[in-house]
Structure formats: C-alpha cells, structure tokens
C-alpha cells in the first residue's frame, strides 16, 4: 500500500489512497480519496467489503487525532457503497448520497442504529463544511447514474469526478498527457455516459470552476490545466450512450436448438 499526496499546504491535504485493489481479482480497480482540513476529514467513495478493513485502517492512520466528518458516496454502485454500514458503525461520520438512492443503499445492510446518518443530497447539490473550510457537492446526473454527484475542493482546485474520467488499464497513477491517456478512457465513456447533452451541461458548469486536477474513482488522476481543458473539450463533443447504442431494440437472434 502507498499514498499519493495530491495537495498539501500544511492546513489542507488531499490524499489518494493507492494499491488496495487485488490485481488478480476480476473486480474493477477503484481509487479512494481523502480530504483533510483543520481537524476533520472526508473519505470519498470508500469502496466495497473487501477494501473496507485496509481502507479504514489507512484512513485512520492518515487522520491521526483528527475526526472523520463525512463519507461521500458519488452514486449507488457496490464498488462505492457496499461497505457503508461498516464505516457508519465504526465512525461518527455522516454518509452523503443522492436523495434518489438513500432507500436503495439501505439494502446493503445499513443497521437501524446508524440509518439516520445516511443523509440525502438534493438534486442541485450542496456545500459541506469541513474543518473550517467548505467543499462543493456538484451535480453530475446521468454520468452515469441518474443520481450522481462529484466533489469540488476550491482550496486544492481538485474536482473529484467519480466515474467520469475513469480509465482502465493505463497502469499509471497520475498523468499530464491527455492525448496518450485517451485510449484508456474512450470505451468506458462511450458505453457508460448517457448522452452528449449531459456532457455539454457538465462541461459548461465545470468551466465556471478553477480546476487544476481531475481525480476519478477509477484509473489515473489527470493533472494540469492543459490536460483538464483537453478533457473538457473531448467531453463537450463526445457521442456516447444512447447516441451510439441505437434508438430501437430488437430480440436477439436465436442459435442452436429451436432456432428457426
């Protein structure tokens, strides 16, 4: 296990928790991110059951005497929320997820003793206080979940993008070369993002922010304003989702016994 510090000014720290996924497992690789300001911390998309113990241990080590204040869940997928009951039972943190998903996430076994700390995020997003600072929970609906959010940290200028910006198989922790990195992102975005209209809306919002780093939940972190701008320009034009899969469905062709 190792960590990569994405930002540290002595008061505010952003840490990428690395190497918790089993390289021999068929499970998708995931990133866990930790933001610490003053005496409080926030864990982003902490992961499933197999990652729970090591990620909790590493988070506690990074926090030291500081308090875990927030657990952020970008959407409802099991690689993000499956271990949320453990986090709620072993910490005093609140867990934040889209209001669309609170009653669904409860099916991952959230105990009645802690269910009141599973908090809804309204569709428009919100600001969360963190140790004397604030982070923005910004909407990213249908990229790819109907109730999907990202975290913008104005101090570090990092946008935590969840599944948007995800890459598969790059083998790198960070990159500043968008053109080289694109090959590892294209397939995921074409299949998992709903349509270009939501991408354009998201790009317009992000261009109002001061962003130097894009930190997704899968694959490499993208650093530098040039890399960020190239990613935004690519998203703005990307044909994806329903634009590629087609507007009509048909029964599959039958093969073997009984086929006509």
C-alpha positions as CSV (number, residue, x, y, z in Angstrom):
1,X,0.0,0.0,0.0
2,X,1.1,3.6,-0.6
3,X,-0.4,7.0,-0.8
4,X,0.0,9.9,-3.2
5,X,-0.4,13.4,-1.8
6,X,-2.2,15.5,-4.4
7,X,-2.1,18.7,-2.4
8,X,-0.7,19.8,1.0
9,X,-0.3,23.4,2.3
10,X,0.1,22.4,5.9
11,X,-3.5,23.0,6.8
12,X,-5.3,21.3,3.9
13,X,-4.4,17.9,2.5
14,X,-5.7,15.8,-0.4
15,X,-4.5,12.2,-0.4
16,X,-5.1,9.4,-3.0
17,X,-5.1,6.1,-1.2
18,X,-3.5,3.6,-3.5
19,X,-3.0,-0.2,-4.1
20,X,-6.0,-1.6,-2.2
21,X,-7.4,-3.5,-5.1
22,X,-6.2,-7.1,-5.8
23,X,-4.5,-7.0,-9.2
24,X,-5.6,-10.7,-9.7
25,X,-9.2,-10.0,-8.9
26,X,-11.8,-9.6,-11.6
27,X,-13.2,-6.7,-9.6
28,X,-12.8,-3.3,-11.1
29,X,-9.9,-1.2,-9.8
30,X,-11.0,1.7,-7.6
31,X,-9.5,4.8,-6.1
32,X,-10.3,6.1,-2.6
33,X,-9.7,9.8,-1.9
34,X,-9.3,11.6,1.5
35,X,-9.6,15.3,2.1
36,X,-8.4,16.7,5.4
37,X,-8.8,20.3,6.6
38,X,-8.1,21.5,10.2
39,X,-9.3,18.8,12.5
40,X,-11.7,17.0,10.1
41,X,-11.6,14.6,7.2
42,X,-13.8,13.3,4.4
43,X,-13.5,10.0,2.6
44,X,-14.7,9.8,-1.0
45,X,-16.3,6.5,-2.4
46,X,-14.7,4.2,0.3
47,X,-15.4,1.0,-1.6
48,X,-16.8,-2.5,-1.1
49,X,-16.4,-5.1,1.6
50,X,-13.0,-6.5,0.5
51,X,-11.5,-3.0,0.8
52,X,-13.2,-2.0,4.0
53,X,-10.6,-3.0,6.6
54,X,-7.4,-1.8,4.8
55,X,-9.0,1.5,3.6
56,X,-10.4,2.2,7.1
57,X,-7.0,1.4,8.7
58,X,-5.2,3.7,6.2
59,X,-7.7,6.4,6.6
60,X,-7.3,6.3,10.4
61,X,-3.6,6.4,10.0
62,X,-3.7,9.5,7.8
63,X,-6.2,11.3,10.1
64,X,-4.2,10.6,13.3
65,X,-6.0,12.6,16.0
66,X,-8.4,14.2,13.5
67,X,-12.0,13.2,13.1
68,X,-13.7,11.6,10.1
69,X,-16.6,14.0,9.5
70,X,-18.1,12.9,6.1
71,X,-18.4,9.8,3.9
72,X,-19.2,10.9,0.4
73,X,-20.9,8.4,-2.0
74,X,-21.0,9.6,-5.6
75,X,-23.7,7.2,-6.5
76,X,-25.1,3.8,-5.6
77,X,-22.7,1.2,-7.2
78,X,-21.4,-1.5,-4.9
79,X,-17.8,-0.6,-5.5
80,X,-18.6,2.7,-3.8
81,X,-21.2,1.9,-1.1
82,X,-21.2,-1.8,-0.3
83,X,-19.2,-1.3,3.0
84,X,-21.0,1.8,4.1
85,X,-22.5,0.1,7.2
86,X,-19.1,-0.7,8.5
87,X,-18.0,2.9,8.1
88,X,-21.1,4.2,9.9
89,X,-20.8,1.6,12.7
90,X,-17.1,2.3,13.4
91,X,-17.0,6.1,12.9
92,X,-19.3,9.0,13.9
93,X,-19.2,10.4,10.3
94,X,-22.3,11.1,8.2
95,X,-22.6,9.4,4.8
96,X,-23.9,11.5,2.0
97,X,-25.6,10.1,-1.2
98,X,-28.2,11.3,-3.7
99,X,-31.7,11.5,-2.3
100,X,-32.6,9.1,-5.1
101,X,-30.5,6.3,-3.5
102,X,-30.9,6.5,0.3
103,X,-33.6,3.8,0.4
104,X,-31.6,1.6,-2.0
105,X,-28.3,2.0,-0.3
106,X,-30.1,0.8,2.9
107,X,-30.3,-2.6,1.2
108,X,-26.5,-3.0,1.6
109,X,-27.3,-3.8,5.3
110,X,-27.3,-0.4,6.9
111,X,-28.1,-1.0,10.6
112,X,-31.1,0.8,12.1
113,X,-28.8,2.2,14.8
114,X,-27.0,4.3,12.1
115,X,-29.5,4.7,9.4
116,X,-30.2,8.3,10.5
117,X,-26.6,9.2,9.5
118,X,-27.2,8.2,5.8
119,X,-28.0,11.7,4.6
120,X,-29.7,12.8,1.3
121,X,-28.0,15.1,-1.2
122,X,-30.6,17.2,-3.1
123,X,-30.5,17.2,-6.9
124,X,-29.0,20.6,-7.1
125,X,-26.1,19.7,-4.8
126,X,-24.9,21.5,-1.7
127,X,-21.9,22.8,0.3
128,X,-20.4,20.7,3.1
129,X,-18.4,22.3,5.9
130,X,-15.0,20.6,6.6
131,X,-12.8,21.7,9.5
132,X,-13.4,25.4,8.8
133,X,-13.4,25.1,5.0
134,X,-16.1,24.0,2.6
135,X,-16.3,21.6,-0.3
136,X,-19.0,21.7,-3.0
137,X,-21.1,18.7,-3.9
138,X,-21.9,19.4,-7.6
139,X,-24.4,17.6,-9.8
140,X,-23.3,15.1,-12.4
141,X,-26.5,13.3,-13.1
142,X,-26.6,10.6,-15.7
143,X,-22.8,10.3,-15.8
144,X,-23.5,7.5,-15.4
145,X,-26.1,7.3,-12.6
146,X,-29.5,9.2,-12.6
147,X,-28.4,10.4,-9.1
148,X,-24.8,11.2,-9.4
149,X,-22.5,13.8,-7.7
150,X,-18.9,15.0,-7.7
151,X,-16.9,16.9,-5.2
152,X,-15.1,20.2,-5.9
153,X,-12.5,21.3,-3.5
154,X,-11.7,25.0,-4.1
155,X,-8.6,25.1,-2.0
156,X,-6.7,22.3,-3.8
157,X,-8.6,23.1,-7.1
158,X,-9.3,19.3,-7.4
159,X,-12.5,18.1,-9.0
160,X,-13.3,14.6,-7.8
161,X,-15.2,13.2,-10.8
162,X,-16.4,9.8,-9.7
163,X,-16.8,7.5,-12.8
164,X,-16.4,10.4,-15.2
165,X,-12.8,10.5,-16.3
166,X,-12.4,6.8,-15.4
167,X,-9.7,4.9,-17.2
168,X,-9.0,1.2,-17.5
169,X,-5.5,-0.4,-17.9
170,X,-3.3,2.7,-18.1
171,X,-1.0,1.4,-15.3
172,X,-0.3,4.9,-14.2
173,X,-1.3,6.8,-11.0
174,X,-1.2,10.3,-12.5
175,X,-0.9,11.7,-16.0
176,X,-0.5,15.1,-17.7
177,X,-0.7,13.7,-21.2
178,X,-4.3,13.6,-22.2
179,X,-3.7,12.5,-25.8
180,X,-1.8,9.4,-24.6
181,X,-4.3,8.7,-21.9
182,X,-7.4,8.9,-24.1
183,X,-7.1,5.4,-25.3
184,X,-7.8,4.1,-21.8
185,X,-10.9,6.2,-21.3
186,X,-12.8,6.2,-24.6
187,X,-14.6,2.8,-24.4
188,X,-15.8,3.4,-20.8
189,X,-17.3,6.8,-21.6
190,X,-18.9,5.8,-24.8
191,X,-20.8,3.0,-23.0
192,X,-21.5,4.3,-19.5
193,X,-22.3,8.0,-20.0
194,X,-25.9,8.6,-21.0
195,X,-25.6,11.1,-23.9
196,X,-23.8,14.2,-25.2
197,X,-26.4,16.6,-23.8
198,X,-25.5,15.8,-20.2
199,X,-21.8,16.1,-21.1
200,X,-22.3,19.5,-22.5
201,X,-24.2,20.7,-19.5
202,X,-21.5,19.3,-17.1
203,X,-18.7,21.0,-19.2
204,X,-20.4,24.4,-19.0
205,X,-20.6,24.1,-15.2
206,X,-17.0,23.0,-14.7
207,X,-15.7,25.8,-16.9
208,X,-17.1,28.2,-14.2
209,X,-14.7,26.5,-11.6
210,X,-11.0,26.8,-11.1
211,X,-9.8,23.3,-11.7
212,X,-6.2,22.1,-11.9
213,X,-6.7,18.4,-11.2
214,X,-9.4,15.8,-12.2
215,X,-9.4,12.9,-9.8
216,X,-11.7,10.0,-10.9
217,X,-12.7,6.9,-9.0
218,X,-11.0,4.5,-11.5
219,X,-7.6,4.9,-13.1
220,X,-5.2,7.8,-13.3
221,X,-5.5,11.3,-11.9
222,X,-5.3,13.9,-14.6
223,X,-3.1,16.9,-13.6
224,X,-2.5,20.3,-15.1
225,X,-4.8,22.9,-16.7
226,X,-3.9,21.8,-20.3
227,X,-4.9,18.2,-19.5
228,X,-8.1,19.4,-17.8
229,X,-9.1,21.6,-20.7
230,X,-8.4,18.9,-23.3
231,X,-10.6,16.5,-21.3
232,X,-13.4,19.1,-21.2
233,X,-13.2,19.7,-24.9
234,X,-13.3,16.0,-25.6
235,X,-16.4,15.6,-23.3
236,X,-18.1,18.5,-25.0
237,X,-18.0,16.7,-28.3
238,X,-18.3,13.1,-27.3
239,X,-21.0,11.0,-28.8
240,X,-21.9,8.4,-26.2
241,X,-24.6,6.2,-24.6
242,X,-28.0,6.3,-26.3
243,X,-26.4,8.1,-29.3
244,X,-24.3,5.0,-30.0
245,X,-26.4,2.1,-28.8
246,X,-29.3,3.0,-31.1
247,X,-32.8,4.2,-30.5
248,X,-34.6,0.9,-31.0
249,X,-34.3,-2.5,-29.5
250,X,-34.8,-5.9,-31.1
251,X,-34.9,-9.5,-29.9
252,X,-31.6,-11.3,-30.2
253,X,-31.0,-13.9,-32.9
254,X,-31.7,-17.4,-31.7
255,X,-29.0,-20.1,-32.2
256,X,-28.9,-23.8,-31.7
257,X,-31.9,-26.0,-30.8
258,X,-35.3,-24.4,-31.6
259,X,-33.9,-21.7,-33.8
260,X,-36.0,-21.0,-36.9
